[in-house]
Amino acid sequence: MKANSTTHQAVKAALDNWADSYTRRDIKRLLACVAPDPDVLMYGTGADEKRIGLAGIQTQVERDWAQTDAATFILHDPAISAAGLVAWASADATFKVEAGGQQMAFPARFTGVFEKREDQWLVVQAHFSLPAPDQEAGSSVPNA
């Protein structure tokens, strides 16, 4: 169910806050965007990037920052739906990274689930992925 205007704006603001805190490398603010539940989950783009709980997410984010001079993710026109106190979002995205003197940009995808607690929408599940680079358009499987 497509989110109403009020919910859409609130979840979009939560997404923007989360992305901005990542770009600014503000771990306290970033973690405040995430539900403090032991089963909160974030998948990253790497094979080992399944992080559970705030400590796991913090470990991943700090690893990202340690391996880059600058990093940001930009969500392009997220689609936001909701039912009651739960909302979900999806978007094409761009990861921009500066590392080792090189600037790189990667097309990415994002999906996330949010829960409204008191007056704040918090991330309860997030998933970032990169399209398979060796999978041709029109093909359902990557090239071997």
N, C-alpha and C positions, 0 to 999 in steps of 0.2 A: 504494500500500500504506500503510495507516494506520500511523503511527509507534508503536512500543511506548512504554510509559509513560516510560521513562528518556529516550529521544530526544525525546519530546514535551515533557517538562519542560525539557530542556536547550535546545531550539530556542525554546520559549516564553520562557525566561529571556534568551536572546540577543535576541529581539524586544523584550522589556521593557527591556533595557539600552539598546538602540538608541533606542527611543522616549523613554526618560528622558533620555538624553544630548542628544537633540534639544530637549526641553522645557527643559533646564537650559542649553542653548546651550554645551555642552562639546564643541568641535570635535575635540579630541584623542581624547577617549573615543568620540565618534561614529565617527570614522574607524578606530579600533581594532576596531570591530564589522564592518568591511568588509574583504574580501579585498584584498590589495595588488596585485592583478593589473592589467595595463594594459587588459584588456577587461572589467573589472567594469562593470556597467551599471545605471543608475537612470533610470527615466522618472518625471517628475512630472506634474502636472495641466495645465501650460501647454503651448501648442503648441511652444515653444522649449526645453522641459525634457527633453532627452535628454542625459544626462551619462555620460561614459565615463571610467573611471579615477578614482583617488582625488582628483586635482586637480579634475576635472570635478564630482565629487560635492561637494567642499568649496566650489567656486564656487557651486553651487546652494544649498546649505544657508546659506552666508553671505549670499547674496542674499535668501533667505527671512527671515533674521533682521534684515537691514538694512531690510526693508520692513514689519516688524511690531514691536510692543512686547512681544508674547508669542505663542508658537505651540506647539501640541502636536498630536500625533495619537494617538488612542486606538483600539486594535484590539479589536474585540468578538469574543471566543471564537474565536480563529483555529483553522482546521482545519490539521493538520500531518500530512504523510505523509513517508515516507522509504524509501530503498533504499541500504543500505551507508552510504557517507560523504556522501550527498547527501540533503537534505530540502527540501521545498517547503511553503509556507504560503499560505493565503488567508484573508481576513477582510473583513467589513464594517468600516468605520472611521468615525471622526468627526475632522475637522480643526477645532480650535478656535483662533481667531486674534483677537488684539486689535491693531488698527491704527487710527491716526488718532482715537483716543478711542472707537472702536466695537468691540464684541465680536461676533464672528460664529462660527457653527458650520455646517459643511458635511458632508453625508453623503458618504462616500468609499468606495473599494474598494482593497484591497491584495493583491498577490500577490508572492511572493518565493521565491528559491532560495538555499539555504544549503549550504555545504560544511564538513565537519568536518576541521579541520587541527589536528593534535596533539590538544589537549583542548578546542578552542574551535570553536563553530559560527559561521561568518562569512558575511555577505551576499555573494553573487556576482552576484545580479540582483534588482532590486526595481522594482515598478511601482505607482504610485498613480494612481487615476483618480477622476473625479467622474461620477456618473450624468448622462446628458443631461437637462437640466431641461425641455426642450421635447418630450420623447418620452413619449407617453401610455402608461399601463399597458396591456399587451396588444398594443402596437404594436412591430414590430421595427425601425422606422426613425423618426428624429426628424421632427416636423412641419416642413413646408417653410415 
